[in-house]
């Protein structure tokens, strides 16, 4: 089982965290709420035998507006 959590749900709501891929080749996809900030993401995986792994990392989001010409 894969799971992901955001410490700052105003920036990255938990429902905006998802996984793509299959087997041992997975990608974490996150969709930000359109604001600047920092969040600590916690990603965990548990296999059928109950073995467990956890990764914690910080994501900083800086939203920018492209220049128009």
C-alpha positions as CSV (number, residue, x, y, z in Angstrom):
1,X,0.0,0.0,0.0
2,X,1.2,3.5,-0.9
3,X,0.3,6.6,1.1
4,X,1.3,10.3,1.1
5,X,0.6,13.1,3.5
6,X,1.3,16.9,3.4
7,X,2.0,18.9,6.5
8,X,0.6,22.0,4.9
9,X,-2.7,21.1,3.4
10,X,-3.4,24.8,2.4
11,X,-0.5,24.5,0.0
12,X,-0.7,20.9,-1.0
13,X,-4.0,19.3,0.0
14,X,-3.7,15.5,0.7
15,X,-6.3,14.8,-1.9
16,X,-3.9,16.4,-4.5
17,X,-1.2,13.8,-3.8
18,X,-1.4,10.7,-6.0
19,X,0.8,8.0,-7.5
20,X,1.3,7.0,-11.1
21,X,2.9,3.9,-12.5
22,X,2.9,0.3,-11.4
23,X,5.0,-2.3,-9.6
24,X,8.3,-0.9,-8.4
25,X,8.2,2.1,-10.8
26,X,6.1,4.7,-9.2
27,X,5.9,8.5,-9.4
28,X,4.4,10.9,-6.8
29,X,2.2,13.5,-8.5
30,X,1.3,16.6,-6.5
31,X,-0.9,19.5,-7.5
32,X,-0.4,22.7,-5.5
33,X,-3.1,25.1,-4.5
34,X,-1.7,28.0,-6.4
35,X,0.2,29.7,-3.6
36,X,3.7,30.0,-2.2
37,X,4.9,28.0,0.7
38,X,6.6,25.0,2.2
39,X,5.3,21.6,3.1
40,X,6.8,18.4,4.5
41,X,5.7,15.4,2.6
42,X,5.6,12.0,4.1
43,X,5.5,9.0,1.8
44,X,5.1,5.4,3.0
45,X,4.8,2.0,1.5
46,X,3.8,-1.3,3.1
47,X,4.1,-4.6,1.3
48,X,1.8,-7.7,1.7
49,X,4.2,-9.2,4.4
50,X,4.0,-6.0,6.5
51,X,7.4,-4.6,5.6
52,X,7.3,-0.8,5.8
53,X,9.4,2.0,4.4
54,X,9.0,5.8,5.0
55,X,10.5,8.9,3.3
56,X,10.1,12.4,4.5
57,X,11.1,15.5,2.5
58,X,10.5,19.2,2.2
59,X,8.8,20.8,-0.9
60,X,9.0,24.5,-1.5
61,X,6.5,26.0,-4.0
62,X,7.0,29.4,-5.6
63,X,4.2,30.3,-8.0
64,X,5.2,32.7,-10.7
65,X,3.3,34.6,-13.4
66,X,4.8,34.4,-16.8
67,X,5.6,37.7,-18.5
68,X,3.4,38.6,-21.3
69,X,4.7,40.3,-24.4
